[in-house]
Amino acid sequence: MLKIQQMRFAACMATSLEVGIFIWNMKNVAAIHPLRIRK
């Protein structure tokens, strides 16, 4: 039971990290290409 919970926690952390990096990249793209986002 404990190992399954740890694996789920690790999966959640990895997913949130990927989402955070994705959002950070989108913010950088929006900062670099504001005209493309405003279309």
C-alpha positions as CSV (number, residue, x, y, z in Angstrom):
1,M,0.0,0.0,0.0
2,L,2.8,2.4,1.0
3,K,4.7,1.8,-2.2
4,I,1.7,2.5,-4.4
5,Q,1.0,5.7,-2.6
6,Q,4.7,6.8,-3.0
7,M,4.5,5.9,-6.7
8,R,1.3,8.0,-7.1
9,F,2.9,10.9,-5.3
10,A,5.9,10.7,-7.5
11,A,3.7,10.6,-10.6
12,C,1.8,13.6,-9.4
13,M,5.0,15.5,-8.7
14,A,6.4,14.7,-12.2
15,T,3.1,15.7,-13.8
16,S,2.9,19.0,-11.9
17,L,6.6,19.7,-12.8
18,E,5.9,19.1,-16.5
19,V,2.8,21.3,-16.4
20,G,4.9,24.0,-14.7
21,I,7.6,23.8,-17.3
22,F,5.0,23.9,-20.1
23,I,3.4,27.0,-18.6
24,W,6.8,28.6,-18.1
25,N,7.7,27.9,-21.8
26,M,4.3,29.3,-22.9
27,K,5.0,32.5,-20.9
28,N,8.4,32.8,-22.6
29,V,6.9,32.3,-26.0
30,A,4.2,34.9,-25.2
31,A,6.9,37.4,-24.1
32,I,9.0,36.8,-27.2
33,H,6.1,36.7,-29.7
34,P,3.4,38.9,-28.4
35,L,2.0,39.6,-31.8
36,R,1.4,35.9,-32.5
37,I,-0.6,35.5,-29.3
38,R,-2.7,38.6,-30.0
39,K,-3.9,37.5,-33.4
